[in-house]
Amino acid sequence: MAECLLHHESAIRLAAFLGVLALLLAAEHRWPRRALPGGWRRRGTHLALVAVDTLALRLAFPVLAIGAAAWGEQRGIGLLPRLSPPAWVAVPIGLLLLDLALYWQHRLMHAVPLLWRLHRVHHADTGFDCTTGVRFHPLEILLSMAFKIALVLLFGIPALAVLLFEVVLNAGSLFSHANLALPAALDARLRVLWVTPDMHRVHHSPHRGETDSNFGFHLSCWDRLFGSYRARPRDGHAAMQLGLTRWRAPRDQTLPALLANPFRRPE
């Protein structure tokens, strides 16, 4: 079963991404949290950026994280193979390690000025919907993949865990950025374990203390554990501004402008 999943990993990831994207776009239309600027033109720009990111990955890496995991697994590379845990232990451990590592990677993207120049493309979005969850500069995507491959080989994370994580990562990023009005009681229950849209929206505030909070991708426990959790924005969800103040002009939201953004200094 696992070998069959890995053999069709590209199709599985694409189908999961398109399925979750379609469901969330429909849900956002039916139960929107806020009015969005830019409409479908803005969303189209984000999806065009996904195409650029995908091309960059294929050109830069002969294999991606899943391929690296399968290669390392065949050769017993990494810490976990040396400990020889059963698959039902190794796979959940691998998922937790990857999620924790991406939490710290995210914090570094905010803390290191050079990395922040790449990551600010994501934060310069003046809206907040599921397509914001795929709005990343290709150089950030390449760095993230290199980090993930190194992590996979260092710990010997099983290929099945990497596949599951990639599927969940895409789905979770789409969901946590969704412009979705969840009932307050449901949001409170979900965020005990998961990052919800209202929790992550705080992270897209222009106020630096809020931008530097709620770094988690899937599990909300990392922010609570490491002191970066903020329950709500100071201006309230309805009134809060979104995006970085410097990059709100329509000319800054085009695809060429997003690709050039890291190489521009704020005026």
C-alpha positions as CSV (number, residue, x, y, z in Angstrom):
1,M,0.0,0.0,0.0
2,A,2.8,2.4,1.0
3,E,4.8,1.6,-2.2
4,C,1.7,2.3,-4.3
5,L,1.1,5.7,-2.7
6,L,4.7,6.7,-3.2
7,H,4.6,5.6,-6.8
8,H,1.7,8.0,-7.4
9,E,2.9,10.7,-5.1
10,S,2.7,13.6,-7.6
11,A,-0.8,12.7,-8.6
12,I,-1.9,12.3,-5.0
13,R,-0.4,15.7,-4.0
14,L,-1.9,17.5,-7.0
15,A,-5.4,15.9,-6.5
16,A,-5.4,16.8,-2.8
17,F,-4.3,20.3,-3.5
18,L,-6.9,21.0,-6.1
19,G,-9.7,19.3,-4.1
20,V,-9.0,21.2,-0.9
21,L,-8.6,24.5,-2.9
22,A,-11.9,24.0,-4.7
23,L,-13.7,23.2,-1.4
24,L,-12.3,26.2,0.4
25,L,-13.0,28.6,-2.5
26,A,-16.6,27.4,-2.4
27,A,-16.8,27.7,1.4
28,E,-15.2,31.2,1.3
29,H,-17.9,32.3,-1.2
30,R,-20.7,30.9,1.0
31,W,-19.3,31.9,4.4
32,P,-16.8,34.8,4.0
33,R,-15.2,36.3,7.0
34,R,-14.2,39.6,5.4
35,A,-14.6,41.4,2.1
36,L,-11.5,40.8,-0.1
37,P,-9.6,43.2,-2.4
38,G,-8.5,42.2,-5.9
39,G,-11.1,39.5,-6.6
40,W,-10.1,36.7,-9.0
41,R,-7.3,38.8,-10.5
42,R,-5.5,38.7,-7.2
43,R,-6.1,35.0,-6.8
44,G,-5.0,34.3,-10.3
45,T,-1.7,36.1,-9.5
46,H,-1.2,33.8,-6.6
47,L,-1.8,30.7,-8.6
48,A,0.5,31.9,-11.3
49,L,3.2,32.3,-8.6
50,V,2.5,28.6,-7.7
51,A,3.3,27.7,-11.3
52,V,6.6,29.6,-11.1
53,D,7.5,28.0,-7.8
54,T,6.8,24.5,-9.2
55,L,9.0,25.1,-12.2
56,A,11.8,26.5,-10.0
57,L,11.7,23.3,-7.9
58,R,11.7,21.0,-10.8
59,L,14.7,22.9,-12.3
60,A,16.7,23.1,-9.1
61,F,16.3,19.7,-7.6
62,P,16.7,16.3,-9.3
63,V,14.5,14.9,-6.5
64,L,12.3,16.5,-4.0
65,A,11.8,15.7,-0.3
66,I,9.8,12.5,-0.9
67,G,12.4,11.2,-3.4
68,A,15.2,12.0,-1.0
69,A,13.3,10.2,1.8
70,A,12.9,7.1,-0.4
71,W,16.6,7.2,-1.3
72,G,17.7,7.6,2.3
73,E,15.2,4.9,3.5
74,Q,16.7,2.3,1.0
75,R,20.1,3.0,2.5
76,G,19.2,3.2,6.1
77,I,20.4,6.9,6.4
78,G,19.5,9.0,9.4
79,L,18.7,8.7,13.1
80,L,15.4,6.9,13.0
81,P,16.7,3.8,11.0
82,R,19.4,3.4,13.6
83,L,16.8,3.2,16.3
84,S,14.7,0.8,14.2
85,P,11.2,1.8,15.4
86,P,8.2,0.1,13.8
87,A,6.5,2.1,11.0
88,W,3.5,2.9,13.1
89,V,5.9,4.8,15.5
90,A,8.4,6.2,12.9
91,V,5.7,7.8,10.7
92,P,4.0,9.9,13.5
93,I,7.4,10.9,14.8
94,G,8.4,12.0,11.3
95,L,5.3,14.1,11.0
96,L,5.9,15.8,14.3
97,L,9.6,16.4,13.5
98,L,8.7,18.0,10.2
99,D,5.9,20.2,11.7
100,L,8.2,21.4,14.5
101,A,11.0,22.1,12.1
102,L,8.8,24.2,9.9
103,Y,7.7,26.2,12.9
104,W,11.3,27.1,13.6
105,Q,12.0,27.7,10.0
106,H,9.1,30.2,9.9
107,R,10.4,32.0,13.0
108,L,13.8,32.3,11.3
109,M,12.2,33.8,8.2
110,H,11.0,36.6,10.4
111,A,14.1,37.0,12.5
112,V,16.9,37.0,9.8
113,P,16.7,40.2,7.7
114,L,17.8,38.5,4.4
115,L,15.3,35.7,4.9
116,W,12.6,38.2,5.8
117,R,13.1,40.0,2.4
118,L,12.0,36.7,0.8
119,H,9.2,36.0,3.2
120,R,7.7,39.4,3.1
121,V,6.2,38.5,-0.4
122,H,3.8,36.4,1.6
123,H,3.0,39.1,4.1
124,A,2.6,41.8,1.6
125,D,-0.8,40.4,0.6
126,T,-3.5,43.0,1.3
127,G,-6.1,40.2,1.5
128,F,-6.3,36.9,3.4
129,D,-7.9,33.9,1.7
130,C,-6.9,30.3,0.9
131,T,-4.7,31.4,-2.0
132,T,-2.6,33.5,0.4
133,G,-1.5,30.1,1.6
134,V,0.4,29.5,-1.6
135,R,1.8,33.0,-2.1
136,F,5.6,32.4,-1.6
137,H,8.6,33.7,-3.5
138,P,10.3,30.9,-5.5
139,L,13.6,31.6,-3.6
140,E,11.9,30.9,-0.3
141,I,10.3,27.8,-1.8
142,L,13.8,26.6,-2.9
143,L,15.4,27.3,0.5
144,S,12.5,25.5,2.3
145,M,12.9,22.5,0.1
146,A,16.6,22.3,0.7
147,F,16.0,22.6,4.4
148,K,13.4,19.8,4.3
149,I,15.6,17.5,2.3
150,A,18.4,18.0,4.8
151,L,16.0,17.3,7.7
152,V,14.6,14.2,6.1
153,L,18.1,12.7,5.5
154,L,19.4,13.8,9.0
155,F,16.6,12.1,10.9
156,G,15.8,9.3,8.3
157,I,12.2,10.3,8.1
158,P,10.2,7.6,6.3
159,A,9.0,8.5,2.8
160,L,5.4,7.7,3.7
161,A,5.6,10.3,6.5
162,V,7.0,12.9,4.1
163,L,4.2,12.2,1.6
164,L,1.6,12.5,4.2
165,F,3.2,15.7,5.5
166,E,3.4,17.3,2.1
167,V,-0.3,16.6,1.5
168,V,-1.3,17.9,5.0
169,L,1.1,20.9,4.6
170,N,-0.6,22.1,1.4
171,A,-4.1,21.4,2.8
172,G,-3.2,23.0,6.1
173,S,-1.7,26.1,4.5
174,L,-4.9,26.6,2.4
175,F,-7.2,26.1,5.4
176,S,-5.3,28.3,7.9
177,H,-5.4,31.2,5.4
178,A,-9.0,30.7,4.4
179,N,-11.4,33.7,4.5
180,L,-13.9,31.6,6.3
181,A,-16.3,32.6,9.0
182,L,-16.1,29.7,11.5
183,P,-18.5,29.8,14.5
184,A,-16.6,31.1,17.5
185,A,-17.3,27.9,19.5
186,L,-15.9,25.7,16.7
187,D,-12.9,27.9,16.2
188,A,-12.1,27.7,20.0
189,R,-12.4,23.9,19.9
190,L,-10.3,23.5,16.8
191,R,-7.5,25.8,17.9
192,V,-6.8,23.6,20.9
193,L,-5.0,21.4,18.5
194,W,-5.0,23.0,15.0
195,V,-4.1,26.4,13.6
196,T,-7.4,28.0,12.5
197,P,-7.9,30.9,10.1
198,D,-8.8,33.4,12.9
199,M,-5.6,32.3,14.7
200,H,-3.4,32.7,11.7
201,R,-4.9,35.9,10.5
202,V,-3.3,37.6,13.5
203,H,0.0,36.7,11.9
204,H,-0.8,38.8,8.9
205,S,-1.3,42.0,10.8
206,P,0.9,45.0,10.0
207,H,1.7,45.4,13.7
208,R,5.1,43.8,14.2
209,G,4.2,42.2,17.6
210,E,1.4,40.4,15.9
211,T,3.3,39.6,12.7
212,D,5.8,37.9,14.9
213,S,3.3,35.6,16.5
214,N,1.3,32.4,15.6
215,F,4.0,30.8,13.4
216,G,2.6,27.3,13.5
217,F,1.5,25.6,10.2
218,H,-0.7,22.8,11.6
219,L,-0.4,22.2,15.3
220,S,-1.2,25.2,17.5
221,C,0.8,23.7,20.4
222,W,4.2,24.9,19.2
223,D,3.1,28.6,19.6
224,R,1.8,27.9,23.1
225,L,4.9,25.9,24.0
226,F,7.4,28.5,22.7
227,G,5.6,31.6,23.8
228,S,4.5,33.0,20.4
229,Y,0.8,32.5,20.7
230,R,-1.6,35.4,20.4
231,A,-5.3,34.7,20.6
232,R,-6.6,37.7,18.7
233,P,-5.6,40.9,17.0
234,R,-5.6,44.1,19.0
235,D,-7.9,45.9,16.4
236,G,-10.3,43.0,16.1
237,H,-10.7,40.7,13.1
238,A,-13.3,42.9,11.4
239,A,-11.3,46.1,11.6
240,M,-7.7,44.9,11.4
241,Q,-5.6,45.8,8.4
242,L,-3.9,43.1,6.5
243,G,-0.5,43.1,4.8
244,L,2.6,45.2,5.1
245,T,1.9,49.0,5.0
246,R,4.7,49.6,2.5
247,W,3.5,47.2,-0.2
248,R,-0.2,48.0,-0.4
249,A,-0.3,49.7,-3.8
250,P,-1.9,47.7,-6.7
251,R,1.4,48.0,-8.6
252,D,3.1,46.0,-5.8
253,Q,0.6,43.1,-6.2
254,T,1.4,42.0,-9.7
255,L,3.4,38.9,-10.5
256,P,6.5,40.7,-11.7
257,A,6.4,42.9,-8.6
258,L,6.1,39.9,-6.3
259,L,9.1,38.3,-8.0
260,A,11.1,41.5,-7.7
261,N,10.0,42.4,-4.1
262,P,13.0,40.8,-2.2
263,F,15.4,42.9,-4.3
264,R,13.6,46.2,-3.4
265,R,14.2,48.2,-0.3
266,P,11.3,49.8,1.5
267,E,11.2,53.5,0.7
